[in-house]
Amino acid sequence: MSIKNILNIQNLKNEGWIDIRSFIITFTIYALICIWSANSIQSKDQELNILTNKIQKLKVKLVLNKQKLLDKKRRSKVIENASLFGFFPSEDPVKTIKVNYEN
């Protein structure tokens, strides 16, 4: 059947066809609303996952920056206290010495 035949005035006179037609239209509208709703929820869920990952990365950066700030604050406090005794930080980088114990 074509769309012209479905929308034909003669078909509207048939009572059984009107009941089926209203059911089909209602069901189609319901299906479209369900599909739109599911798509909307899925896109919001993806956006929420992306934002959650960004929050986790920002929390890690925050902890690292706080750690660096506290380290600089401790270091500056130690340098300040050492300068009272005439000690100053070395210009050469710190060397790490690894010691292997033999049993």
N, C-alpha and C positions, 0 to 999 in steps of 0.2 A: 504494500500500500504506500502511496505517496503522501506527502504532507497535505496536498490539496484534498485528497479523499478523506483524510482524518479530520480536517477542519471544515468539511462540507456540511451545509445546513441539514441535509437529509440524515446524516449520521447523528446529529444532535437530537433529532426527534425520537430516536430509539432509546428507551429508558435504560435498558441494560448497558448500552454503550456509555451513557453518561456516568453511571456508577463506576464502570471500569476506568473510564477516562479520568475521573476525579481521583480515583485511587492511584493511577499511574502518575498523574501530575504531582499528587501529594508525595508519593514514594520517591519520585525523581528529585523533588525539592529537598526532601529529607536526605537523600543520598548525597546531593551536592553540598548540603550543609555539613554532613559528616566528613566528606572528603576535604572540604575547606578547613574544618576544625582540626582534623588530623594533620594536615599540612602545616597549619599555623602552630600547633603544639610541637611538631617536629622541628620547625625552624627556631622556635623559642628555646627548645631543649639544646640544639646545637649552639646557639648563641650563649646559653647559660654555661655549657661545657667550656667554650672558648674563654669566657670571662672567669670561670673558676681556675682554669690553667694560668691565666694572666695574674690572678690574685696570688696563686701559689708562687709564681716566679717573683712577684713583687715582694712577697713576704721573705723569700730567700735573700733578695737584694737588701731588704731592710735589715735583716739580721747581720749580713756581711758588713753593711755600712756602719751599723752600730758597733760591731766588733772592731772595725778599723778605727772608728772614732774613739772608743774606749782605749784602744792600744796607743793611739797618738796622745791621748790625754794622760795616760799613765807614763808614757815615755817623756812627755814634756814636764810632768811633775818630778820624775826622777832626775832629769837634766837640770831642772831648776834647783832641786835640793843639792845636787852634786856641784853645781856652780858655786854654791856657798862655801864649799870646801876647796875650790880651785880646780875641780875636774871639769873637763869639757869633752864632748863626743868626738870620736875619731873621724877623720875624713875618709879613711880606708873602710871598705865594707867588712862586715863581720865574717870571719872564716869559721867554718864548721869542721871540727875534727872528729872523725869516727874512730872509735877504739874497739878493737876486736879482742875479746877475752879468750884466752886459751886455757882449757882445763886439762 
